[in-house]
């Protein structure tokens, strides 16, 4: 029996979760994180989509993606395939790196768009990897604060809910810590 087709239309936004097989870590050092981000950039250059938010946890990934003209499954198939190939080659392993198919939830309103962004940026705090979201290196939070420049993340849509004011965005996020 095949997979149920995911809802997609041009401009669709998603909260994507990719888990390590058997909940195992998929990022073993900084190089792994950087390679994953490079793969996202390369696939983004080929398929033109937007990354609104990301967080690379030790054993899973959260992405908030806005598609343009390419279906989400094409984007995620290429990202996950390329990272799995890299991981298996680097660590001399075989088999699945990710636990099954990636999970996705479609984002169809502004409220949920903001909730997903907040959830992703607070994930390292929730999992007790850090006390403050800004201290976690492998998320887009520092980009939202303006502390880091990025060609990868398009923070404009989320910041527009705060009239473009990064300080208001930070207050919003920190009010949940």
Secondary structure, DSSP 8 states (H G I E B T S, - for coil): ---------TT-EEEEEEEBGGG--S--SHHHHHHHHHHHHHHHHHH--EEEEEEE-SSEEEEEEE-SSS-HHHHHHHHHHHHHHHHHHHHT--S-SBSSS-EEEEE-SHHHHHHHHHHHHHHHHHTTS-SSGGG-TTBSHHHHTTSS--SSB--HHHHGGGTT-HHHHHHHHHTT-
